[in-house]
Amino acid sequence: MRRVAVLAVLLVMALSGVAQAKADVAKVTGTYSYFVLDEVGNPSLFRSVSLGAQATDPVKGTWSYTRPSDISFGTVTCLRVDGADARLAGPATFSGGGLAAVFIWVHDGGTPGSAGDAAFLWGSDPGETLDDMEALCENKTSSPWYELDPFTVVSGNLTIHPAR
């Protein structure tokens, strides 16, 4: 009986070690804000985004996008992390502005706060689908900005955790 108890304890310890040794998954978290240029070129159109996603299988997470005229939010269905850069995509579960899906690229400047952080969010145009947004995420296109530059984050903090 004693031998069985010792074996059981050893088995539990071995399985605990295996669970602890499991690698972390890539994650992206943060809330950040940026300005978009208005029709005369002034940075006056405020935008805010919140992200929380992890690259499990399937990907888990949420996103929200706020601008003065509406708010949209949804789930994350694609997440690709490459060093300090991450690409995300997902459908809108609610959109006051009629978005079907989004593609989001973020760069973590590596400092506390917003210093060095940059971001880009593309809300689907009419006719663009979740598949289109996920293709941008999956393909890691070097410049998927639709001829636009990424925006400098002016407040908040993005944190990208590559898998270990």
Secondary structure by P-SEA (a helix, b strand, c coil): caaaaaaaaaaaaaaaaaaaacccccccccccccccccccccccbbbbbbbbbccccccccbbbbbcccbbbbbbbcbbbbcccbbbbbbbbcccccccccbbbbbbccccccccccccccccccccccaaaaaaaaaaccccccccbbbbcccbbbbbbbccc
